[in-house]
Amino acid sequence: MAEKPQILIVEDDLDLSEMLNAYFSVQGYEVITAAWGEDAVRLSQEKDPDLVVLDIRLPDIDGYEVCRRIRLNRRTQHTPIIFLTEKRDRVDKLQGLELGVVDYITKPFDIQELRLRVRNALNRAEMQYPVNPITGMQEEMLIEEELQRMLYDDTRADWCVLLVTIDGLEDFREAYGFVASDDVLRAVSLMLNNTVREVGTNNDLIGHLGPQDFVIITNQERITTIRERILARLQQSMEYFYPLRDRDKARQAMSEKRLKLMLGSVASSDDPPFYDVETLKQRLYESSSIPRNNSEPN
């Protein structure tokens, strides 16, 4: 999670919205607001907030529909949502819980109570969905959960998974140290993110299958462009991962392929059915001759 968590407040009462904006800004949060449900859905996709405080009664679509759409987007499907509403009916609360709402507070409310609920929801989310401390990407456990959902969701009939591995990183770490090695991981993750941002969509997902293994989950329409752009961009940049004083050594090392980026073959929904996530992972590694790295994370 970012040092300054971002909250999306969806509230059509402008006085209440401004009050919540001012209050949570003073508490050290970055706050964005929306008064309409459609705006909230758009902002959630553009900003990827850490938490959403969502009123049920909105001028266009209601909070239930906003929540449903947020859950359908892969980037925001785990974003904590707190319903803020005047409704007190048990059925309304159950409907919210079924959609994955993490908390429910009714008006009028105690602002201190809301602050604590927001804090607790953010803390739970950070514990439940860990990210790699170097790259900021989702760790293997979360990626495997997403792959599991993908394999057993009949409505997702067009998917592709691409494996990207940094080969030789352990030798590089021994030669240049942990700081330089971490810089390589950060640089690669940034390039992958930028590439997917340029030619992908918000529904595409990047994460780790291992300390130096990345996967990109997308669809068949975009996978070729994503793969080609990553390959071209990273092959041109590998020598710059080496310290400047060793640039000549870097060229020699590049020629000897001591440090290189390996793009695996694509596993897709067109392949024979995968029995489980493990068989899918085996296909990703075996089809590309990339050795599975079972070392501990940095």
C-alpha positions as CSV (number, residue, x, y, z in Angstrom):
1,M,0.0,0.0,0.0
2,A,1.2,3.5,-0.7
3,E,2.6,5.6,2.2
4,K,-0.5,7.9,1.8
5,P,-3.5,5.6,1.4
6,Q,-6.1,6.9,-1.1
7,I,-9.8,6.9,-0.3
8,L,-12.6,7.3,-2.8
9,I,-15.7,8.9,-1.2
10,V,-18.9,8.5,-3.2
11,E,-21.6,10.8,-1.7
12,D,-24.1,13.0,-3.4
13,D,-24.7,15.2,-0.4
14,L,-22.1,17.8,-1.2
15,D,-21.8,19.2,2.3
16,L,-21.2,15.8,3.8
17,S,-18.8,15.0,1.0
18,E,-16.8,18.1,1.6
19,M,-16.7,17.5,5.3
20,L,-15.4,13.9,4.8
21,N,-12.9,15.1,2.3
22,A,-11.5,17.7,4.7
23,Y,-11.5,15.4,7.7
24,F,-9.7,12.4,6.1
25,S,-7.3,14.8,4.3
26,V,-6.2,16.1,7.7
27,Q,-5.9,12.5,8.9
28,G,-3.2,11.9,6.3
29,Y,-5.2,10.3,3.5
30,E,-5.4,11.2,-0.1
31,V,-9.1,11.8,-0.9
32,I,-11.0,11.8,-4.2
33,T,-14.7,12.3,-4.3
34,A,-17.6,11.5,-6.6
35,A,-21.3,12.4,-6.4
36,W,-22.5,10.1,-9.1
37,G,-22.3,6.3,-9.4
38,E,-20.9,6.3,-13.0
39,D,-18.2,8.8,-11.9
40,A,-17.3,6.5,-9.0
41,V,-16.9,3.5,-11.3
42,R,-14.7,5.5,-13.7
43,L,-12.5,6.9,-10.9
44,S,-12.1,3.5,-9.3
45,Q,-10.7,2.2,-12.6
46,E,-8.5,5.3,-13.2
47,K,-7.2,5.8,-9.6
48,D,-7.3,2.3,-8.1
49,P,-8.1,3.6,-4.6
50,D,-7.1,1.7,-1.4
51,L,-10.6,2.0,0.0
52,V,-14.1,3.2,-1.1
53,V,-16.6,4.8,1.2
54,L,-19.8,4.4,-0.8
55,D,-23.3,5.8,-0.3
56,I,-26.1,3.5,-1.5
57,R,-28.5,6.2,-2.6
58,L,-27.0,8.1,-5.6
59,P,-28.6,10.2,-8.4
60,D,-28.0,7.7,-11.2
61,I,-27.0,4.1,-10.4
62,D,-27.2,2.9,-6.8
63,G,-24.3,1.9,-4.6
64,Y,-25.1,-1.8,-5.1
65,E,-24.4,-1.4,-8.8
66,V,-21.3,0.6,-8.2
67,C,-20.0,-2.1,-5.9
68,R,-20.8,-4.8,-8.4
69,R,-18.9,-3.1,-11.1
70,I,-15.9,-2.4,-8.9
71,R,-15.8,-6.1,-8.0
72,L,-15.9,-7.1,-11.7
73,N,-12.7,-5.1,-12.4
74,R,-9.7,-7.3,-11.8
75,R,-7.6,-4.4,-10.4
76,T,-10.3,-3.4,-7.9
77,Q,-12.0,-6.7,-7.1
78,H,-10.4,-6.8,-3.6
79,T,-10.7,-3.1,-2.8
80,P,-12.3,-2.7,0.6
81,I,-15.7,-1.0,0.4
82,I,-17.6,0.6,3.3
83,F,-21.3,1.3,2.7
84,L,-22.5,4.6,4.0
85,T,-26.2,4.8,4.0
86,E,-29.4,5.8,5.8
87,K,-30.9,2.4,5.3
88,R,-31.2,0.1,8.3
89,D,-33.0,-2.9,6.9
90,R,-31.3,-6.2,7.5
91,V,-32.0,-7.2,3.8
92,D,-30.0,-4.1,2.6
93,K,-27.1,-5.1,4.8
94,L,-27.2,-8.7,3.5
95,Q,-27.3,-7.5,-0.1
96,G,-24.2,-5.4,0.6
97,L,-22.4,-8.3,2.3
98,E,-23.1,-10.6,-0.6
99,L,-21.4,-8.1,-2.9
100,G,-18.3,-8.2,-0.8
101,V,-18.7,-5.0,1.3
102,V,-16.4,-5.1,4.3
103,D,-18.3,-2.8,6.5
104,Y,-21.6,-1.0,6.8
105,I,-22.3,2.2,8.7
106,T,-25.6,4.1,8.9
107,K,-26.3,7.9,9.0
108,P,-26.1,9.8,11.2
109,F,-22.7,8.4,12.2
110,D,-19.9,9.2,14.5
111,I,-17.0,10.5,12.5
112,Q,-14.5,8.9,14.9
113,E,-16.2,5.5,14.4
114,L,-16.0,5.9,10.6
115,R,-12.3,6.8,11.0
116,L,-11.6,3.7,12.9
117,R,-13.6,1.5,10.5
118,V,-11.6,3.0,7.6
119,R,-8.3,2.4,9.4
120,N,-9.2,-1.2,10.3
121,A,-10.4,-2.0,6.8
122,L,-7.1,-0.7,5.3
123,N,-5.1,-2.6,7.9
124,R,-7.0,-5.9,7.1
125,A,-6.6,-5.3,3.4
126,E,-2.8,-4.8,3.7
127,M,-2.5,-8.0,5.8
128,Q,-4.7,-10.1,3.5
129,Y,-3.3,-9.0,0.2
130,P,0.5,-8.7,0.5
131,V,2.5,-7.2,-2.3
132,N,6.2,-7.7,-3.1
133,P,8.2,-5.2,-1.1
134,I,10.6,-4.5,-4.0
135,T,8.2,-4.3,-7.0
136,G,4.9,-3.5,-5.3
137,M,3.2,-6.2,-7.3
138,Q,1.0,-8.9,-6.0
139,E,2.7,-12.0,-4.6
140,E,2.5,-15.6,-5.8
141,M,-0.4,-16.5,-3.4
142,L,-2.7,-13.8,-4.9
143,I,-1.7,-14.6,-8.4
144,E,-2.5,-18.3,-7.9
145,E,-5.9,-17.4,-6.5
146,E,-6.6,-15.3,-9.6
147,L,-5.5,-18.1,-11.9
148,Q,-7.7,-20.5,-10.0
149,R,-10.7,-18.3,-10.5
150,M,-9.9,-17.9,-14.1
151,L,-9.7,-21.6,-14.8
152,Y,-13.0,-22.3,-13.2
153,D,-15.0,-19.3,-14.4
154,D,-17.0,-20.4,-17.5
155,T,-17.7,-16.7,-18.4
156,R,-14.0,-16.0,-18.9
157,A,-13.4,-17.8,-22.2
158,D,-10.7,-15.6,-23.6
159,W,-7.6,-15.4,-21.5
160,C,-3.8,-15.6,-21.9
161,V,-1.0,-15.9,-19.4
162,L,2.6,-14.9,-20.2
163,L,5.6,-15.8,-18.0
164,V,8.5,-13.4,-17.8
165,T,11.7,-14.4,-15.9
166,I,14.9,-12.6,-15.1
167,D,17.6,-15.3,-15.7
168,G,21.0,-14.9,-14.0
169,L,19.8,-12.6,-11.3
170,E,21.3,-14.6,-8.5
171,D,24.8,-14.4,-10.1
172,F,24.2,-10.7,-10.7
173,R,23.3,-10.3,-7.0
174,E,26.5,-12.0,-5.9
175,A,28.6,-9.8,-8.2
176,Y,26.9,-6.4,-7.5
177,G,25.0,-6.8,-4.3
178,F,21.4,-6.7,-3.2
179,V,20.8,-3.0,-4.0
180,A,21.7,-3.4,-7.6
181,S,19.7,-6.6,-7.8
182,D,16.6,-4.9,-6.3
183,D,17.1,-2.1,-8.9
184,V,16.9,-4.7,-11.7
185,L,13.6,-6.1,-10.3
186,R,12.1,-2.6,-9.9
187,A,13.2,-1.6,-13.4
188,V,11.7,-4.7,-15.0
189,S,8.4,-4.4,-13.0
190,L,8.2,-0.7,-14.1
191,M,8.7,-1.6,-17.7
192,L,6.1,-4.4,-17.5
193,N,3.6,-2.0,-15.9
194,N,4.2,0.7,-18.4
195,T,3.8,-1.7,-21.3
196,V,0.5,-3.1,-20.1
197,R,-0.7,0.4,-19.3
198,E,0.1,1.5,-22.9
199,V,-1.5,-1.4,-24.8
200,G,-3.5,-3.2,-22.2
201,T,-6.6,-2.5,-20.1
202,N,-7.5,-2.2,-16.4
203,N,-8.6,-5.8,-16.5
204,D,-5.0,-7.0,-17.2
205,L,-3.0,-8.1,-14.2
206,I,0.7,-8.4,-13.5
207,G,2.2,-10.2,-10.5
208,H,4.8,-12.6,-9.2
209,L,5.0,-16.4,-9.6
210,G,8.4,-16.3,-7.8
211,P,11.0,-13.8,-6.6
212,Q,12.2,-13.1,-10.1
213,D,9.3,-14.6,-12.1
214,F,6.4,-12.4,-13.4
215,V,3.2,-13.3,-15.1
216,I,0.9,-11.1,-17.2
217,I,-2.8,-12.1,-17.4
218,T,-4.5,-10.6,-20.4
219,N,-6.6,-11.8,-23.4
220,Q,-5.7,-13.2,-26.8
221,E,-6.3,-9.9,-28.6
222,R,-3.6,-8.0,-26.7
223,I,-1.1,-10.7,-25.9
224,T,1.0,-10.5,-29.1
225,T,1.4,-6.7,-28.9
226,I,2.3,-6.9,-25.2
227,R,4.8,-9.6,-25.7
228,E,6.6,-7.9,-28.7
229,R,6.8,-4.6,-26.9
230,I,8.2,-6.0,-23.7
231,L,10.8,-8.0,-25.6
232,A,11.9,-5.1,-27.7
233,R,12.0,-2.7,-24.7
234,L,13.8,-4.9,-22.3
235,Q,16.4,-6.3,-24.7
236,Q,17.5,-2.8,-25.4
237,S,17.8,-1.9,-21.7
238,M,19.5,-4.9,-20.0
239,E,23.1,-3.5,-20.1
240,Y,22.0,-0.4,-18.3
241,F,21.2,-2.6,-15.3
242,Y,24.9,-2.9,-14.7
243,P,26.8,-0.2,-12.8
244,L,28.3,2.4,-15.2
245,R,31.9,1.5,-14.2
246,D,31.3,-2.0,-15.5
247,R,29.6,-1.2,-18.7
248,D,32.2,-3.0,-20.8
249,K,31.9,-6.0,-18.5
250,A,28.1,-5.7,-19.0
251,R,28.4,-6.0,-22.7
252,Q,30.6,-9.1,-22.3
253,A,28.1,-10.5,-19.8
254,M,25.3,-9.8,-22.1
255,S,27.0,-11.6,-24.9
256,E,27.5,-14.5,-22.6
257,K,23.9,-14.2,-21.5
258,R,24.7,-14.0,-17.8
259,L,21.8,-11.7,-17.2
260,K,18.8,-11.8,-19.5
261,L,15.1,-11.6,-19.7
262,M,13.3,-14.7,-20.8
263,L,9.7,-14.5,-22.1
264,G,7.9,-17.8,-21.9
265,S,5.3,-19.2,-24.3
266,V,1.7,-18.3,-23.8
267,A,-0.8,-20.5,-22.0
268,S,-4.3,-19.7,-23.1
269,S,-7.9,-20.7,-23.0
270,D,-7.4,-22.3,-26.4
271,D,-5.0,-24.9,-24.9
272,P,-6.3,-28.3,-23.7
273,P,-8.0,-27.9,-20.4
274,F,-5.8,-27.4,-17.3
275,Y,-6.7,-29.5,-14.4
276,D,-5.5,-27.0,-11.8
277,V,-3.2,-24.1,-11.3
278,E,-0.1,-26.3,-10.9
279,T,-0.6,-27.8,-14.4
280,L,-0.9,-24.3,-15.8
281,K,2.3,-23.2,-14.1
282,Q,4.1,-26.4,-15.4
283,R,3.0,-25.5,-18.9
284,L,4.4,-21.9,-18.5
285,Y,7.8,-23.1,-17.4
286,E,8.2,-26.2,-19.5
287,S,7.0,-24.7,-22.8
288,S,9.6,-22.0,-22.5
289,S,12.5,-24.0,-21.0
290,I,12.6,-21.6,-18.1
291,P,13.8,-23.3,-14.9
292,R,11.5,-22.9,-11.9
293,N,13.1,-20.8,-9.2
294,N,12.3,-22.1,-5.7
295,S,14.6,-19.8,-3.8
296,E,13.4,-17.5,-1.1
297,P,12.3,-14.0,-1.9
298,N,14.7,-11.1,-1.4
